[in-house]
């Protein structure tokens, strides 16, 4: 009689966490038979696992996440209808090189097609053009930080 292994493969979790660090991804998920493992990070690194019924094991203390929630709730709602969103997952850079002047700053006037930032994905630097002409009123991301697909990065009005 073969007995089903009920232990959690910690080496697999470490390998997935290392892949996140090496590739600057924010989340990775694998599924095999009835085991599904999702490793994600946001701010302080967090590891979550799910198996049949969902179980989550945060690697970081949940206190920083709880502290961030009230601050976000107190923030006024933004009009994101004019936001430039990330066309891919990757690391966003506001300037062409470390220490160089940013492509745009709040108050900059941009023309349609002008490069406003770069997203590095799979070791390729992708220039992100302004979808329309206008004035940059807000930059919503930090330099050299991961962005998700569809995430608002800056607002041009």
DOGU-805541 format. One record per residue: x, y, z of N, C-alpha, C, O in turn; residue number from 1; residue in one letter. Coordinates in Angstrom, 1 decimal. Example, Ala and Ser with C-alpha at 12.3 -4.5 7.8 and 13.67 -1.06 7.14 Angstrom:
<rs>
(r (13.2 -5.7 7.8) (12.3 -4.5 7.8) (13.2 -3.3 7.8) (14.2 -3.3 8.5) 1 'A')
(r (12.8 -2.2 7.1) (13.7 -1.1 7.1) (12.9 0.0 7.9) (13.4 1.1 8.0) 2 'S')
</rs>
This chain:
<rs>
(r (0.8 -1.2 0.0) (0.0 0.0 0.0) (0.9 1.2 0.0) (1.7 1.5 0.9) 1 'X')
(r (0.7 2.0 -1.0) (1.5 3.3 -1.1) (0.7 4.4 -0.3) (-0.5 4.6 -0.4) 2 'X')
(r (1.5 5.0 0.6) (0.9 6.1 1.4) (1.3 7.4 0.8) (2.4 7.6 0.4) 3 'X')
(r (0.3 8.3 0.8) (0.5 9.7 0.2) (1.4 10.5 1.1) (1.2 10.5 2.3) 4 'X')
(r (2.4 11.2 0.5) (3.3 12.0 1.3) (2.5 13.3 1.7) (2.0 14.0 0.9) 5 'X')
(r (2.5 13.5 3.1) (1.7 14.7 3.6) (2.6 15.8 3.9) (2.1 16.9 4.2) 6 'X')
(r (3.9 15.6 4.0) (4.9 16.7 4.3) (5.0 17.7 3.2) (4.7 17.4 2.0) 7 'X')
(r (5.5 18.9 3.6) (5.7 19.9 2.6) (7.1 19.9 2.2) (8.0 19.9 3.0) 8 'X')
(r (7.4 20.0 0.9) (8.7 20.0 0.3) (9.3 21.4 0.5) (9.1 22.2 -0.4) 9 'X')
(r (10.1 21.5 1.6) (10.7 22.8 1.9) (11.8 23.2 0.8) (12.0 24.4 0.6) 10 'X')
(r (12.4 22.2 0.3) (13.5 22.5 -0.7) (12.8 23.2 -2.0) (13.4 24.1 -2.6) 11 'X')
(r (11.6 22.7 -2.3) (10.9 23.2 -3.5) (10.5 24.7 -3.2) (10.7 25.5 -4.1) 12 'X')
(r (10.1 25.0 -2.0) (9.7 26.3 -1.6) (11.0 27.2 -1.7) (10.9 28.4 -2.2) 13 'X')
(r (12.1 26.8 -1.2) (13.3 27.6 -1.2) (13.7 27.8 -2.7) (14.1 28.9 -3.0) 14 'X')
(r (13.6 26.8 -3.5) (14.0 26.9 -4.9) (13.1 28.0 -5.6) (13.6 28.8 -6.4) 15 'X')
(r (11.8 27.9 -5.3) (10.9 28.9 -5.9) (11.2 30.3 -5.4) (11.1 31.3 -6.2) 16 'X')
(r (11.5 30.5 -4.1) (11.8 31.8 -3.6) (13.1 32.3 -4.2) (13.2 33.5 -4.5) 17 'X')
(r (14.1 31.4 -4.5) (15.3 31.8 -5.1) (15.0 32.3 -6.6) (15.6 33.3 -7.0) 18 'X')
(r (14.1 31.6 -7.2) (13.7 32.0 -8.6) (13.1 33.5 -8.6) (13.4 34.3 -9.4) 19 'X')
(r (12.3 33.7 -7.5) (11.7 35.1 -7.4) (12.8 36.1 -7.2) (12.8 37.2 -7.9) 20 'X')
(r (13.8 35.8 -6.4) (14.9 36.8 -6.2) (15.8 37.0 -7.4) (16.2 38.1 -7.7) 21 'X')
(r (16.1 35.9 -8.1) (16.9 36.0 -9.3) (16.3 36.7 -10.4) (16.9 37.4 -11.2) 22 'X')
(r (14.9 36.6 -10.6) (14.2 37.2 -11.7) (13.5 38.4 -11.4) (12.9 39.0 -12.3) 23 'X')
(r (13.5 38.9 -10.1) (12.8 40.1 -9.7) (11.2 39.9 -10.0) (10.6 40.9 -10.1) 24 'X')
(r (10.7 38.7 -10.0) (9.3 38.5 -10.1) (8.7 38.7 -8.7) (9.4 38.7 -7.7) 25 'X')
(r (7.4 39.0 -8.7) (6.7 39.2 -7.4) (5.9 37.9 -7.0) (5.5 37.8 -5.8) 26 'X')
(r (5.7 37.0 -7.9) (4.9 35.8 -7.6) (5.2 34.7 -8.6) (5.4 34.9 -9.8) 27 'X')
(r (5.2 33.5 -8.0) (5.3 32.3 -8.9) (4.4 31.2 -8.3) (4.3 31.1 -7.1) 28 'X')
(r (3.8 30.4 -9.2) (2.9 29.4 -8.7) (3.2 28.1 -9.5) (3.3 28.2 -10.7) 29 'X')
(r (3.2 27.0 -8.8) (3.3 25.7 -9.5) (2.3 24.8 -8.9) (1.8 24.9 -7.8) 30 'X')
(r (1.8 23.8 -9.8) (0.8 22.9 -9.4) (1.1 21.5 -9.9) (1.5 21.4 -11.1) 31 'X')
(r (1.0 20.5 -9.0) (1.3 19.2 -9.4) (0.4 18.3 -8.6) (0.3 18.3 -7.4) 32 'X')
(r (-0.4 17.5 -9.3) (-1.4 16.6 -8.7) (-2.4 17.5 -7.9) (-3.0 18.5 -8.4) 33 'X')
(r (-2.5 17.2 -6.6) (-3.4 18.0 -5.7) (-2.7 19.0 -4.9) (-3.2 19.6 -4.0) 34 'X')
(r (-1.4 19.2 -5.2) (-0.6 20.2 -4.5) (-0.4 21.4 -5.3) (0.1 21.3 -6.5) 35 'X')
(r (-0.7 22.6 -4.8) (-0.5 23.8 -5.4) (0.3 24.7 -4.5) (-0.1 25.0 -3.4) 36 'X')
(r (1.5 25.2 -5.0) (2.3 26.1 -4.2) (2.4 27.4 -4.9) (2.8 27.5 -6.0) 37 'X')
(r (2.2 28.5 -4.1) (2.3 29.9 -4.6) (3.3 30.6 -3.7) (3.0 30.7 -2.5) 38 'X')
(r (4.3 31.1 -4.2) (5.3 31.9 -3.5) (5.2 33.3 -4.0) (5.4 33.6 -5.2) 39 'X')
(r (5.0 34.3 -3.1) (4.8 35.7 -3.6) (5.5 36.6 -2.6) (5.8 36.2 -1.4) 40 'X')
(r (5.8 37.8 -3.1) (6.4 38.8 -2.2) (5.8 40.1 -2.5) (5.5 40.4 -3.7) 41 'X')
(r (5.7 40.9 -1.5) (5.2 42.3 -1.7) (5.8 43.1 -0.5) (5.5 42.8 0.7) 42 'X')
(r (6.7 44.0 -0.8) (7.4 44.7 0.3) (8.3 43.7 1.0) (9.2 43.1 0.4) 43 'X')
(r (8.1 43.4 2.3) (8.9 42.4 3.0) (8.5 41.0 2.3) (7.4 40.8 2.0) 44 'X')
(r (9.5 40.2 2.1) (9.3 38.9 1.4) (8.3 38.1 2.2) (8.3 37.9 3.4) 45 'X')
(r (7.3 37.5 1.4) (6.2 36.7 2.0) (6.1 35.4 1.2) (6.2 35.5 0.0) 46 'X')
(r (6.0 34.3 1.9) (5.8 33.0 1.2) (4.5 32.5 1.6) (4.1 32.5 2.8) 47 'X')
(r (3.7 32.1 0.6) (2.4 31.5 0.9) (2.3 30.2 0.2) (2.8 30.0 -0.9) 48 'X')
(r (1.6 29.2 0.8) (1.4 27.9 0.2) (-0.1 27.6 0.3) (-0.8 28.0 1.1) 49 'X')
(r (-0.5 26.8 -0.7) (-1.9 26.4 -0.8) (-1.9 24.9 -1.2) (-1.2 24.5 -2.1) 50 'X')
(r (-2.7 24.1 -0.5) (-2.9 22.7 -0.8) (-4.3 22.4 -0.6) (-4.9 22.7 0.5) 51 'X')
(r (-5.0 21.7 -1.5) (-6.4 21.4 -1.5) (-7.2 22.5 -0.8) (-7.6 23.4 -1.4) 52 'X')
(r (-7.5 22.3 0.6) (-8.0 23.5 1.2) (-6.8 24.5 1.4) (-5.7 24.1 1.7) 53 'X')
(r (-7.1 25.8 1.1) (-6.0 26.8 1.1) (-5.4 27.0 2.5) (-6.1 27.3 3.4) 54 'X')
(r (-4.0 26.8 2.6) (-3.3 27.1 3.8) (-2.3 28.2 3.4) (-1.7 28.0 2.3) 55 'X')
(r (-2.1 29.2 4.2) (-1.0 30.2 3.9) (-0.1 30.3 5.1) (-0.5 30.3 6.2) 56 'X')
(r (1.2 30.3 4.7) (2.3 30.4 5.7) (3.1 31.6 5.4) (4.1 31.5 4.6) 57 'X')
(r (2.8 32.8 5.9) (3.6 34.0 5.6) (5.0 33.8 6.3) (5.1 33.4 7.4) 58 'X')
(r (6.1 34.1 5.5) (7.4 34.1 6.0) (7.7 35.3 6.8) (8.5 35.3 7.7) 59 'X')
(r (7.1 36.4 6.5) (7.3 37.7 7.2) (6.2 37.9 8.2) (5.1 37.4 8.0) 60 'X')
(r (6.4 38.6 9.3) (5.4 38.9 10.3) (4.2 39.7 9.6) (4.5 40.6 8.8) 61 'X')
(r (3.0 39.3 9.9) (1.9 40.0 9.2) (1.7 41.5 9.7) (0.9 42.2 9.1) 62 'X')
(r (2.4 41.9 10.7) (2.2 43.3 11.3) (2.5 44.4 10.2) (1.7 45.3 10.2) 63 'X')
(r (3.6 44.3 9.4) (3.8 45.4 8.4) (2.6 45.5 7.4) (2.3 46.6 7.0) 64 'X')
(r (2.1 44.3 7.0) (1.0 44.3 6.1) (-0.2 45.0 6.7) (-0.9 45.8 6.1) 65 'X')
(r (-0.5 44.7 8.0) (-1.7 45.3 8.7) (-1.5 46.8 8.9) (-2.4 47.5 8.8) 66 'X')
(r (-0.2 47.2 9.1) (0.0 48.6 9.3) (-0.1 49.4 8.0) (-0.5 50.5 8.1) 67 'X')
(r (0.1 48.7 6.9) (0.0 49.4 5.6) (-1.4 49.6 5.2) (-1.7 50.5 4.5) 68 'X')
(r (-2.3 48.7 5.6) (-3.7 48.8 5.2) (-4.4 50.1 5.6) (-5.1 50.7 4.8) 69 'X')
(r (-4.3 50.5 6.9) (-5.0 51.7 7.2) (-4.5 52.9 6.5) (-5.2 53.8 6.1) 70 'X')
(r (-3.2 53.0 6.2) (-2.6 54.1 5.4) (-3.2 54.2 4.0) (-3.5 55.2 3.5) 71 'X')
(r (-3.4 53.0 3.4) (-3.9 53.0 2.0) (-5.4 53.4 2.1) (-5.9 54.0 1.2) 72 'X')
(r (-6.1 53.0 3.1) (-7.5 53.4 3.2) (-7.7 54.9 3.4) (-8.7 55.4 3.0) 73 'X')
(r (-6.7 55.5 4.1) (-6.8 56.9 4.4) (-6.5 57.8 3.1) (-6.8 59.0 3.1) 74 'X')
(r (-5.8 57.1 2.1) (-5.4 57.9 1.0) (-6.6 58.2 0.1) (-7.5 57.3 -0.1) 75 'X')
(r (-6.7 59.4 -0.5) (-7.8 59.8 -1.3) (-7.8 59.0 -2.6) (-6.8 58.6 -3.1) 76 'X')
(r (-9.0 58.7 -3.2) (-9.1 58.0 -4.4) (-8.5 58.8 -5.6) (-8.7 60.0 -5.7) 77 'X')
(r (-7.7 58.1 -6.4) (-7.1 58.8 -7.6) (-8.0 58.5 -8.8) (-8.7 57.5 -8.9) 78 'X')
(r (-7.9 59.4 -9.7) (-8.5 59.3 -11.0) (-7.5 58.6 -11.9) (-6.6 59.2 -12.4) 79 'X')
(r (-7.7 57.3 -12.1) (-6.7 56.5 -12.9) (-7.1 56.4 -14.4) (-6.5 55.6 -15.1) 80 'X')
(r (-8.1 57.2 -14.8) (-8.5 57.0 -16.2) (-7.4 57.5 -17.2) (-7.4 57.0 -18.3) 81 'X')
(r (-6.5 58.3 -16.8) (-5.4 58.8 -17.6) (-4.1 58.1 -17.2) (-3.0 58.7 -17.6) 82 'X')
(r (-4.1 57.0 -16.5) (-2.9 56.4 -16.1) (-2.2 55.6 -17.2) (-2.9 55.0 -18.1) 83 'X')
(r (-0.9 55.6 -17.2) (-0.1 54.8 -18.1) (0.1 53.5 -17.3) (0.7 53.5 -16.2) 84 'X')
(r (-0.4 52.4 -17.8) (-0.3 51.1 -17.1) (0.8 50.2 -17.7) (1.2 50.4 -18.8) 85 'X')
(r (1.3 49.3 -16.8) (2.4 48.4 -17.2) (1.9 47.4 -18.3) (0.9 46.7 -18.0) 86 'X')
(r (2.6 47.4 -19.4) (2.2 46.4 -20.4) (2.7 45.0 -20.2) (2.4 44.1 -21.0) 87 'X')
(r (3.5 44.9 -19.1) (4.2 43.6 -18.9) (4.6 43.6 -17.4) (4.6 44.6 -16.7) 88 'X')
(r (5.0 42.4 -16.9) (5.6 42.2 -15.6) (7.1 42.5 -15.7) (7.7 42.0 -16.6) 89 'X')
(r (7.6 43.2 -14.8) (9.1 43.4 -14.8) (9.5 44.4 -13.8) (8.7 44.8 -12.9) 90 'X')
(r (10.7 44.9 -13.9) (11.2 46.0 -13.0) (11.2 47.3 -13.8) (11.8 47.4 -14.9) 91 'X')
(r (10.6 48.3 -13.2) (10.4 49.6 -13.8) (11.6 50.5 -13.4) (12.0 50.6 -12.2) 92 'X')
(r (12.1 51.2 -14.4) (13.2 52.2 -14.2) (12.7 53.5 -14.7) (12.2 53.6 -15.8) 93 'X')
(r (12.9 54.6 -13.9) (12.4 55.9 -14.3) (13.5 56.7 -15.1) (13.2 57.7 -15.6) 94 'X')
(r (14.7 56.1 -15.1) (15.8 56.8 -15.9) (16.5 55.8 -16.7) (16.4 54.6 -16.5) 95 'X')
(r (17.3 56.3 -17.7) (17.9 55.3 -18.7) (19.1 54.6 -18.1) (19.5 53.5 -18.6) 96 'X')
(r (19.7 55.1 -17.0) (20.8 54.5 -16.3) (20.8 54.9 -14.8) (20.3 55.9 -14.5) 97 'X')
(r (21.5 54.1 -14.0) (21.6 54.5 -12.6) (22.2 55.8 -12.4) (23.3 56.1 -13.0) 98 'X')
(r (21.6 56.7 -11.7) (22.2 58.0 -11.4) (21.9 59.0 -12.5) (22.2 60.2 -12.4) 99 'X')
(r (21.3 58.6 -13.6) (21.0 59.5 -14.7) (19.7 60.3 -14.4) (18.9 59.8 -13.5) 100 'X')
(r (19.5 61.3 -15.1) (18.2 62.1 -15.0) (17.0 61.3 -15.4) (17.1 60.6 -16.4) 101 'X')
(r (15.9 61.3 -14.7) (14.7 60.5 -15.1) (14.2 61.0 -16.4) (14.4 62.1 -16.9) 102 'X')
(r (13.5 60.0 -17.1) (12.9 60.3 -18.4) (11.9 61.5 -18.2) (11.8 62.4 -19.0) 103 'X')
(r (11.0 61.4 -17.2) (10.0 62.4 -16.9) (10.0 62.6 -15.4) (10.3 61.8 -14.6) 104 'X')
(r (9.5 63.8 -15.0) (9.2 64.2 -13.6) (7.8 64.7 -13.6) (7.2 65.1 -14.6) 105 'X')
(r (7.3 64.9 -12.3) (6.0 65.5 -12.2) (6.1 66.9 -12.7) (7.0 67.7 -12.4) 106 'X')
(r (5.1 67.3 -13.6) (5.1 68.6 -14.3) (5.7 68.6 -15.7) (5.6 69.5 -16.4) 107 'X')
(r (6.4 67.5 -16.0) (7.0 67.4 -17.4) (5.9 67.3 -18.4) (4.8 66.7 -18.2) 108 'X')
(r (6.1 68.0 -19.6) (5.2 67.9 -20.7) (5.8 66.8 -21.6) (6.9 66.9 -22.0) 109 'X')
(r (4.9 65.9 -22.0) (5.4 64.8 -22.9) (4.6 64.8 -24.2) (3.4 65.2 -24.2) 110 'X')
(r (5.2 64.2 -25.2) (4.5 64.0 -26.5) (4.2 62.6 -26.6) (4.9 61.7 -26.1) 111 'X')
(r (3.1 62.3 -27.4) (2.8 60.9 -27.7) (4.0 60.2 -28.3) (4.6 60.7 -29.2) 112 'X')
(r (4.3 59.0 -27.8) (5.4 58.2 -28.3) (6.7 58.4 -27.6) (7.6 57.7 -27.7) 113 'X')
(r (6.8 59.5 -26.8) (8.0 59.8 -26.0) (8.2 58.7 -24.9) (7.3 58.3 -24.3) 114 'X')
(r (9.5 58.3 -24.8) (9.8 57.3 -23.7) (9.6 57.9 -22.3) (10.1 59.0 -22.1) 115 'X')
(r (8.7 57.3 -21.5) (8.5 57.8 -20.2) (9.2 57.0 -19.1) (9.4 57.5 -18.0) 116 'X')
(r (9.5 55.7 -19.4) (10.2 54.8 -18.4) (10.6 53.6 -19.2) (10.3 53.4 -20.3) 117 'X')
(r (11.3 52.7 -18.5) (11.8 51.4 -19.0) (11.3 50.3 -18.1) (11.3 50.5 -16.9) 118 'X')
(r (10.9 49.2 -18.7) (10.6 48.0 -17.9) (11.5 46.9 -18.4) (11.6 46.6 -19.5) 119 'X')
(r (12.3 46.4 -17.4) (13.2 45.3 -17.7) (12.4 44.0 -17.4) (11.9 43.8 -16.4) 120 'X')
(r (12.3 43.2 -18.5) (11.7 41.9 -18.4) (12.5 40.8 -19.1) (12.9 41.0 -20.3) 121 'X')
(r (12.9 39.8 -18.4) (13.7 38.7 -18.9) (15.0 39.3 -19.5) (15.4 38.9 -20.6) 122 'X')
(r (15.7 40.2 -18.8) (16.9 40.8 -19.1) (16.9 41.6 -20.4) (17.9 41.9 -21.0) 123 'X')
(r (15.7 42.1 -20.8) (15.5 43.0 -21.9) (14.9 44.3 -21.5) (13.9 44.3 -20.7) 124 'X')
(r (15.5 45.4 -21.9) (15.0 46.7 -21.5) (14.0 47.1 -22.5) (14.3 47.3 -23.7) 125 'X')
(r (12.7 47.3 -22.1) (11.6 47.7 -22.9) (11.2 49.1 -22.7) (10.8 49.5 -21.6) 126 'X')
(r (11.4 50.0 -23.7) (11.0 51.4 -23.5) (9.5 51.5 -23.6) (8.8 50.9 -24.4) 127 'X')
(r (8.9 52.2 -22.6) (7.5 52.4 -22.5) (7.2 53.9 -23.0) (7.6 54.8 -22.4) 128 'X')
(r (6.4 54.0 -24.1) (6.1 55.3 -24.7) (4.9 55.9 -24.0) (4.0 55.2 -23.5) 129 'X')
(r (4.8 57.2 -24.1) (3.6 57.9 -23.6) (2.5 57.6 -24.6) (2.7 57.8 -25.8) 130 'X')
(r (1.3 57.2 -24.1) (0.2 56.8 -25.1) (-0.5 58.1 -25.6) (-1.2 58.0 -26.6) 131 'X')
(r (-0.2 59.2 -25.0) (-0.8 60.5 -25.5) (0.1 61.7 -25.0) (0.9 61.5 -24.1) 132 'X')
(r (-0.1 62.8 -25.6) (0.6 64.0 -25.2) (-0.1 64.6 -24.0) (-1.3 64.4 -23.8) 133 'X')
(r (0.7 65.3 -23.1) (0.1 65.9 -22.0) (1.1 66.2 -20.9) (2.3 66.2 -21.2) 134 'X')
(r (0.6 66.4 -19.7) (1.5 66.8 -18.6) (1.5 65.6 -17.6) (0.4 65.1 -17.3) 135 'X')
(r (2.7 65.3 -17.1) (2.8 64.2 -16.1) (2.3 64.9 -14.7) (3.0 65.8 -14.2) 136 'X')
(r (1.2 64.4 -14.2) (0.7 65.0 -12.9) (1.1 64.1 -11.7) (1.1 64.6 -10.6) 137 'X')
(r (1.4 62.8 -11.9) (1.8 62.0 -10.8) (2.5 60.8 -11.3) (2.2 60.2 -12.3) 138 'X')
(r (3.6 60.4 -10.5) (4.3 59.2 -10.7) (4.0 58.2 -9.6) (4.2 58.5 -8.4) 139 'X')
(r (3.4 57.1 -9.9) (2.8 56.2 -8.9) (3.8 55.1 -8.5) (3.4 54.3 -7.6) 140 'X')
(r (4.9 54.9 -9.2) (5.8 53.8 -8.9) (7.2 54.4 -8.4) (7.5 55.6 -8.5) 141 'X')
(r (8.0 53.5 -7.8) (9.3 53.9 -7.4) (10.3 53.3 -8.4) (10.0 52.3 -9.0) 142 'X')
(r (11.4 54.0 -8.5) (12.5 53.5 -9.4) (13.0 52.2 -9.0) (13.2 51.9 -7.8) 143 'X')
(r (13.3 51.3 -10.0) (13.9 50.0 -9.8) (13.1 49.1 -8.9) (13.6 48.3 -8.1) 144 'X')
(r (11.7 49.2 -9.0) (10.8 48.3 -8.3) (10.0 47.5 -9.2) (9.7 47.9 -10.4) 145 'X')
(r (9.6 46.3 -8.8) (8.8 45.4 -9.7) (7.4 46.1 -10.0) (6.8 46.7 -9.1) 146 'X')
(r (6.9 45.8 -11.2) (5.5 46.2 -11.5) (4.8 45.0 -12.1) (5.4 44.1 -12.7) 147 'X')
(r (3.5 45.0 -11.9) (2.7 43.9 -12.4) (2.0 44.4 -13.7) (1.9 45.6 -13.9) 148 'X')
(r (1.5 43.4 -14.5) (0.8 43.7 -15.7) (-0.4 44.5 -15.4) (-1.2 44.2 -14.5) 149 'X')
(r (-0.7 45.7 -16.0) (-1.8 46.5 -15.8) (-1.7 47.5 -14.7) (-2.6 48.2 -14.4) 150 'X')
(r (-0.6 47.4 -13.9) (-0.5 48.3 -12.8) (-0.3 49.8 -13.2) (0.5 50.0 -14.1) 151 'X')
(r (-1.0 50.7 -12.7) (-0.8 52.1 -13.1) (0.5 52.6 -12.6) (1.0 52.4 -11.5) 152 'X')
(r (1.3 53.3 -13.5) (2.6 53.7 -13.2) (2.8 55.2 -13.1) (3.5 55.7 -12.3) 153 'X')
(r (2.1 55.9 -14.0) (2.1 57.4 -13.9) (0.8 57.9 -14.6) (0.2 57.2 -15.4) 154 'X')
(r (0.5 59.2 -14.3) (-0.7 59.7 -14.8) (-0.3 60.9 -15.7) (0.4 61.8 -15.3) 155 'X')
(r (-0.9 60.9 -17.0) (-0.6 62.0 -17.9) (-2.0 62.6 -18.2) (-2.9 62.0 -18.7) 156 'X')
(r (-2.1 63.9 -18.0) (-3.4 64.6 -18.3) (-3.2 65.7 -19.3) (-4.1 66.3 -19.7) 157 'X')
</rs>
